Amino acid sequence: MADKDPREAWEDLGEYIREQRRQAELSVRKLADLANVSNPYLSQIERGLKRPSAEILQQIARALQVSAESLYVRAGILDEDRATDLVATIHAQSDLSTDQKQVLIRIYESFLLENDDS
């Protein structure tokens, strides 16, 4: 994603969020409520007009029940190889429940956010 113009990355991110929202059969208003962001702001994100912070992306990911890493990669915040390796390893652990895997991924995401802010 490093070769991609930042504007293209935001547009790609917006399209991806819109598609995920539609698959979840959520209106913009409903997703905005679930993600605790304003309806106009979410609409601007979906159209590629605004670049959301990693924290906002995490809120949107939770509301859509998708991996925040997938949004971070599309936004250019996280290198795809770095995210994929660890998340794939967590998912491959047969001795962990789905809930345990989600908790580990969320912990990983929180560390990424912490490092992104510093």
C-alpha positions, 0 to 999 in steps of 0.5 A: 500500500506504500505505493498508493497515493494517500487520497486513493487509500482513503477512497479505498478505505471508504469504499471498503467501509461502505461495502462492509456496512451494506453487507451488514445491512446497516444504514449510515446513521445506524453504523454511525450510532454503533461506532459513536461517530457523527452521521456526516463524519461517517458519510465523509469517511465513506466518500474518501473526504476525511481521513479517520484516526486509528481510534475512529477506525477501531470504533468503526471496525467494532461496530462492523464486527471486522478486524481493525487491522483490515481498516488500518491496512487500507488506511495506510496506517499498518503494513499488510504483512505485519498485520497479516502474520500475527493475526493469522497466527492467532486465528490458527491457534486451535486451542483458543476460543473465538472470544479469546482470539478476538481479545488477543487481536484487540490487545494487539490493536491497542498496542498499535494505537498506542505506538501510533500516537507516540 
